Amino acid sequence: MDASAEIEQFFGVYLLYNVNPQFKGRTYIGFTVNPNRRIQQHNKGKHAGGAWRTHGRGPWEMVLIIHGFPNEISALRFEWAWQNPKKSRRLKHLPVKTKKENQFQYRFRIVSAMLNTCPWCRFALTIRWLKQQYVLDFPLEYSPPAHMPIAYGPVRIKKSGTNSKRGKTEPPNEQGDEEDIEFLSLLRRNEKYVRCSVCRERTKDHDTLLKCIHPKCSMQAHIICLSKKFLNNQAGQLIPVDGKCPSCKAVVLWGDLIRAKHGCYQNLEECTSAEEDTEDADWTDQLQSHVT
């Protein structure tokens, strides 16, 4: 099966670093829904789907990726602003590249500032370092927001299974009596209606509902209702960052609720691919042990 068939709702913006001695130190910023496939395209050239700016100048390494955008448009806007900070009205105040900075350091400084700038600072983004040797510390003035985790190591995207759905009732056994069959039929009819945990109204329109991401919690609520509840403590904002689930009272990220609605929450599997060597696996474990 082609790798693209396993992608579901992943939107990332990445930074490439050139390791060709002739072009070493050059960088490239791009958007992808499949990091592993995209880096291969860049290194194979334009004929394989790579960008013309990276064609014939490889090899490239994908060293950093920001993912967790709510949709493709928001990720593409982030990509454009990162590529063109002097044209972006939100970033044009940032200092230009200094003589002491190389391209990679400059690009990292810009993205560090972006993650602290609206609207991106309110997204439930993940900052992921893909290669050990390129990890940099964030500038003190641009530390990532507390709700944005820093992850380490490669990532593989896989499509969630569709064989089982929460709340689905098994068909009645052929040997069940008529009373059992009648009860299950009634249960199925009631399953069509869901009560919003905020406004308490019943609805059949499941497309307007969000579900809690905690497996033992059955909370479902209208998107608008839950958004307003979360924004009670975030005055002046249009998009909430996080909030307490009305049922289980756990603090959840708004971005995680949106991704779960689209079937992509927890579909990111941190793993070492067959091509990665033992050294990469070791440094990932070491870094994760420091941040936990």
C-alpha positions in Angstrom: 0.0 0.0 0.0 1.3 3.5 -0.8 2.4 5.5 2.3 0.0 8.3 1.4 -3.0 5.9 2.0 -1.9 5.8 5.7 -2.1 9.5 6.2 -5.0 11.1 8.1 -5.3 14.7 9.2 -1.5 15.4 9.7 -0.4 18.9 8.8 3.2 19.8 9.4 5.7 22.6 8.5 9.3 21.5 8.4 12.8 22.8 8.2 15.4 21.1 5.9 19.2 21.4 6.3 21.6 20.9 3.5 24.5 18.5 4.1 26.1 18.7 0.6 29.6 20.2 1.1 28.9 22.5 -1.9 25.7 23.9 -0.4 26.1 23.0 3.3 24.2 25.2 5.7 21.4 26.1 3.3 17.9 25.7 4.6 14.4 25.1 3.1 11.0 25.5 4.7 8.0 23.5 3.5 4.6 22.0 4.2 3.8 18.3 4.3 1.2 15.7 5.3 3.8 12.9 5.3 7.3 13.9 6.5 9.0 10.6 5.6 7.7 10.6 2.0 8.5 14.3 1.6 12.1 14.1 2.5 12.6 11.3 0.0 11.0 13.5 -2.7 13.3 16.3 -1.9 16.4 14.1 -2.1 15.3 12.4 -5.3 14.6 15.7 -7.1 11.8 17.5 -9.0 10.9 14.4 -11.1 9.9 12.6 -7.8 7.9 15.6 -6.5 10.6 17.5 -4.8 10.8 21.3 -4.8 12.8 23.1 -7.5 14.8 25.0 -4.9 16.1 21.7 -3.4 16.5 19.9 -6.7 20.1 18.8 -7.5 21.4 20.2 -4.2 21.0 17.3 -1.9 21.3 15.5 0.3 18.9 17.3 2.6 17.9 16.3 6.2 14.6 17.2 7.8 15.7 18.4 11.2 12.6 20.1 12.7 8.9 19.9 12.1 6.0 21.8 13.7 2.8 19.8 13.6 -0.7 19.8 15.1 -2.3 22.5 12.9 -6.1 22.3 12.8 -6.2 22.3 9.0 -4.2 22.6 5.9 -4.8 26.3 5.4 -3.5 27.3 8.8 -0.4 25.2 8.2 0.2 26.8 4.8 -0.2 30.3 6.3 2.4 29.3 9.0 4.7 28.1 6.2 4.4 31.3 4.2 5.1 33.5 7.3 8.1 31.4 8.3 9.5 31.7 4.7 8.7 35.4 4.5 9.0 37.1 7.9 9.7 40.5 6.5 6.5 40.4 4.5 4.3 39.1 7.3 2.6 41.9 9.2 2.9 39.8 12.4 6.7 39.3 12.0 8.1 42.2 10.1 9.2 43.8 13.4 11.7 41.0 14.1 15.4 41.8 13.5 16.9 40.7 10.3 19.5 38.0 10.1 22.7 39.1 11.9 26.3 38.4 10.8 26.7 36.0 13.7 23.8 33.9 12.7 23.8 31.2 10.0 20.7 30.4 8.0 19.7 27.6 10.4 20.0 29.7 13.5 18.1 32.5 11.9 15.2 30.3 10.8 15.0 28.8 14.2 14.9 32.3 15.8 12.0 33.3 13.5 10.0 30.1 14.3 10.6 30.6 18.0 9.1 34.0 17.8 6.2 32.7 15.7 5.2 30.2 18.3 4.8 33.1 20.7 2.7 35.2 18.3 -1.0 35.1 17.7 -2.8 33.2 16.3 -0.1 30.4 16.3 0.6 30.7 20.1 -3.0 29.5 20.7 -2.7 26.4 18.5 -2.1 23.0 20.1 1.1 22.5 18.2 4.0 20.0 18.8 7.6 21.0 18.2 9.5 18.0 17.0 13.2 17.7 16.6 14.0 14.9 14.1 17.8 14.8 14.3 19.9 14.9 17.4 22.8 16.9 16.1 20.7 19.9 15.2 18.8 20.5 18.4 19.0 24.1 19.7 17.8 25.7 22.9 15.0 28.2 22.5 15.9 31.8 23.2 14.9 32.9 26.7 12.6 35.6 25.3 10.9 33.0 23.0 10.3 30.0 25.2 7.4 27.9 23.7 4.0 28.2 25.3 3.4 25.8 28.1 0.8 23.8 26.1 3.2 23.1 23.3 5.2 19.9 23.9 8.7 19.5 22.6 9.1 16.0 21.1 12.2 14.1 19.8 12.7 11.5 17.1 11.0 10.5 13.9 7.3 10.2 13.4 5.1 7.8 11.3 1.6 8.6 10.4 -1.0 5.9 10.2 -4.7 5.8 9.6 -6.9 4.9 12.5 -8.9 1.7 12.3 -12.6 1.9 11.4 -13.7 -1.5 12.5 -14.8 -0.4 15.9 -16.6 2.7 17.0 -17.4 3.9 20.5 -20.9 3.2 21.4 -21.6 0.8 18.6 -23.9 -2.1 19.7 -23.3 -5.6 18.6 -26.0 -7.2 16.5 -28.3 -9.5 18.4 -27.5 -13.2 18.6 -29.7 -15.3 16.3 -30.8 -17.3 19.3 -31.9 -14.3 21.4 -35.5 -14.0 22.3 -37.9 -11.4 20.9 -37.6 -9.3 24.1 -33.8 -9.0 23.6 -34.2 -8.0 20.0 -36.8 -5.4 20.8 -34.6 -3.9 23.6 -31.6 -3.7 21.2 -33.7 -2.1 18.5 -34.9 0.6 21.0 -31.3 1.1 22.2 -30.2 1.8 18.6 -32.9 4.3 18.1 -31.9 6.2 21.2 -28.2 6.1 20.2 -29.1 8.5 17.3 -29.8 11.3 19.9 -27.0 12.8 22.0 -27.4 15.3 24.8 -24.9 18.2 24.9 -23.1 18.2 28.2 -23.2 22.0 28.3 -26.6 23.2 27.1 -28.3 19.8 27.8 -30.2 19.9 24.5 -30.6 16.6 22.5 -29.3 16.5 19.0 -28.9 14.0 16.1 -26.4 16.1 14.3 -23.1 14.4 15.4 -21.1 16.7 13.1 -21.7 19.6 15.5 -20.3 17.7 18.5 -17.0 17.3 20.2 -16.1 14.3 22.4 -13.7 14.2 25.3 -10.4 12.5 24.4 -10.2 10.5 27.7 -11.4 7.0 27.0 -13.4 6.6 30.2 -15.3 9.9 29.7 -18.5 9.9 27.6 -18.8 13.7 27.4 -20.2 15.1 24.1 -21.0 18.8 23.5 -21.8 21.2 20.7 -18.6 22.8 19.4 -20.0 26.3 20.0 -21.2 25.5 23.6 -17.9 24.0 24.6 -15.9 26.8 23.0 -17.9 29.4 24.9 -17.4 27.5 28.2 -13.7 27.2 27.6 -13.5 30.9 26.7 -15.1 32.0 30.0 -11.5 32.3 31.4 -9.9 33.5 28.2 -11.6 36.9 27.6 -11.1 38.6 24.2 -10.1 35.4 22.4 -11.9 33.6 19.6 -10.3 30.2 19.8 -9.7 28.6 23.2 -6.4 27.0 24.1 -7.7 24.5 26.7 -10.4 24.0 29.3 -11.9 21.6 31.8 -14.1 18.8 30.4 -17.6 19.4 31.8 -17.9 15.7 32.8 -14.5 14.3 33.9 -13.1 17.8 34.8 -9.8 16.9 33.1 -7.9 19.8 31.4 -7.9 19.1 27.7 -6.4 21.0 24.8 -8.8 22.4 22.3 -6.6 21.3 19.4 -6.7 17.7 20.7 -10.5 17.8 20.7 -10.6 19.1 17.1 -8.1 16.5 15.9 -10.1 13.7 17.7 -13.2 14.9 15.9 -11.4 14.3 12.6 -10.2 10.9 13.7 -6.5 11.8 14.0 -5.9 12.1 17.7 -3.2 9.6 18.9 -2.5 8.5 15.3 1.0 9.8 15.5 3.3 6.9 16.5 6.8 7.9 17.6 9.0 5.2 16.3 12.3 4.5 14.7 11.9 3.4 11.1 13.8 0.5 9.6 16.2 3.0 8.0 17.1 4.6 11.4 20.2 3.2 13.2 20.6 2.4 16.9 22.3 5.7 17.6 19.1 7.6 16.7 17.0 5.4 18.9 19.4 5.9 21.8 19.5 9.7 21.7 15.6 9.8 21.4 15.3 7.7 24.6 17.9 9.9 26.4 16.2 13.2 25.5 12.8 11.9 26.4 14.1 10.8 29.8 15.3 14.4 30.5 12.0 16.0 29.7 9.8 13.5 31.7 
